[in-house]
Amino acid sequence: MDVNNVNRNHNLYLYGPYSSELTRDYYDIPETKDMVSDLDENVKKILIFLKDKNALYLEIAATLDSVKSKNKNINNNKLVEMVSDLKSNRLEEKKKRSDYVNDVLEDLSKNNII
């Protein structure tokens, strides 16, 4: 398994993108393997950046990345609009609005994640 290959096929699911390939890889990881040392520096940087983020942030970030990867030329306003529409129920449930999606996108962009 190549731990640096983060490009897995995925579909948009209830809380964001879901990849059966990544799930399968996760369950195939031996418990004793120190994978951190095998990771590419960019992947390590992303994991360090995301490690303290809450579930909603991660859900929005993953959905932003998923929608952007399927719509390469999308501008940021349209991206925020699409993700806000896709996640409207979750945002409402957490008492957040589309400005939260925009804040996540700006945060990811500022840190060269997306």
C-alpha positions as CSV (number, residue, x, y, z in Angstrom):
1,M,0.0,0.0,0.0
2,D,1.4,3.4,-1.0
3,V,0.5,5.7,2.0
4,N,1.2,8.8,-0.1
5,N,-1.4,8.0,-2.7
6,V,-4.3,10.1,-1.3
7,N,-6.1,10.1,-4.7
8,R,-8.8,7.5,-4.1
9,N,-12.1,7.2,-5.9
10,H,-14.9,8.6,-3.8
11,N,-18.6,9.6,-3.8
12,L,-20.4,12.3,-1.9
13,Y,-22.1,10.6,1.1
14,L,-24.1,11.9,4.1
15,Y,-21.3,13.7,5.9
16,G,-19.0,14.3,2.9
17,P,-16.9,12.2,0.5
18,Y,-16.7,8.4,1.2
19,S,-14.1,6.1,-0.3
20,S,-14.6,2.4,-0.1
21,E,-10.9,2.1,-1.3
22,L,-9.7,4.2,1.6
23,T,-11.8,2.3,4.0
24,R,-10.4,-1.0,2.7
25,D,-6.8,0.4,3.0
26,Y,-7.5,1.6,6.6
27,Y,-8.6,-1.9,7.7
28,D,-5.5,-3.4,5.9
29,I,-3.0,-1.4,7.9
30,P,-1.1,-3.5,10.4
31,E,-1.5,-2.2,13.9
32,T,2.3,-2.1,14.5
33,K,3.3,-0.2,11.3
34,D,4.7,3.3,11.9
35,M,3.1,4.9,8.8
36,V,4.0,8.5,9.8
37,S,7.6,8.0,8.8
38,D,6.5,6.8,5.4
39,L,4.4,9.8,4.6
40,D,5.3,12.5,2.1
41,E,6.1,15.8,3.7
42,N,3.0,17.5,2.1
43,V,0.7,14.8,3.5
44,K,2.3,15.2,7.0
45,K,1.7,18.9,6.8
46,I,-2.0,18.4,5.9
47,L,-2.5,15.9,8.7
48,I,-0.8,18.2,11.2
49,F,-3.0,21.1,10.0
50,L,-6.2,19.0,10.3
51,K,-5.6,17.1,13.5
52,D,-7.3,19.5,15.9
53,K,-10.2,20.4,13.6
54,N,-13.7,19.5,14.6
55,A,-16.0,17.1,12.7
56,L,-18.0,19.8,10.9
57,Y,-14.8,21.5,9.8
58,L,-13.4,18.2,8.4
59,E,-16.8,17.5,6.7
60,I,-16.9,20.9,5.0
61,A,-13.2,20.7,4.1
62,A,-13.6,17.2,2.5
63,T,-16.7,18.3,0.7
64,L,-15.0,21.4,-0.6
65,D,-12.1,19.3,-1.9
66,S,-14.4,16.7,-3.4
67,V,-16.5,19.3,-5.3
68,K,-13.4,21.2,-6.4
69,S,-11.7,18.1,-7.7
70,K,-14.7,17.2,-9.8
71,N,-15.1,20.9,-11.0
72,K,-11.5,22.0,-11.8
73,N,-12.4,25.5,-13.1
74,I,-15.0,26.4,-10.4
75,N,-14.5,29.8,-8.8
76,N,-14.5,30.1,-5.0
77,N,-17.9,31.9,-4.8
78,K,-19.6,29.1,-6.8
79,L,-17.7,26.5,-4.8
80,V,-18.9,28.0,-1.5
81,E,-22.5,28.2,-2.9
82,M,-22.5,24.6,-4.0
83,V,-21.1,23.2,-0.8
84,S,-23.4,25.4,1.3
85,D,-26.3,24.0,-0.7
86,L,-25.1,20.4,-0.3
87,K,-24.5,20.9,3.4
88,S,-27.4,23.1,4.2
89,N,-29.0,20.7,6.6
90,R,-25.8,20.1,8.5
91,L,-24.9,23.8,8.6
92,E,-28.4,24.6,10.0
93,E,-28.1,21.7,12.5
94,K,-24.9,23.2,13.8
95,K,-26.2,26.8,13.6
96,K,-23.8,27.8,10.9
97,R,-24.2,29.6,7.6
98,S,-22.5,29.8,4.3
99,D,-19.9,32.2,5.7
100,Y,-18.6,29.2,7.7
101,V,-18.0,27.3,4.4
102,N,-16.2,30.4,3.1
103,D,-14.1,30.6,6.3
104,V,-13.1,27.0,5.9
105,L,-12.2,27.5,2.2
106,E,-10.1,30.6,3.1
107,D,-8.4,28.7,5.9
108,L,-7.6,25.8,3.5
109,S,-6.4,28.1,0.8
110,K,-4.2,30.2,3.1
111,N,-2.5,27.0,4.2
112,N,-2.1,25.6,0.6
113,I,-4.4,22.6,1.4
114,I,-6.9,23.2,-1.4
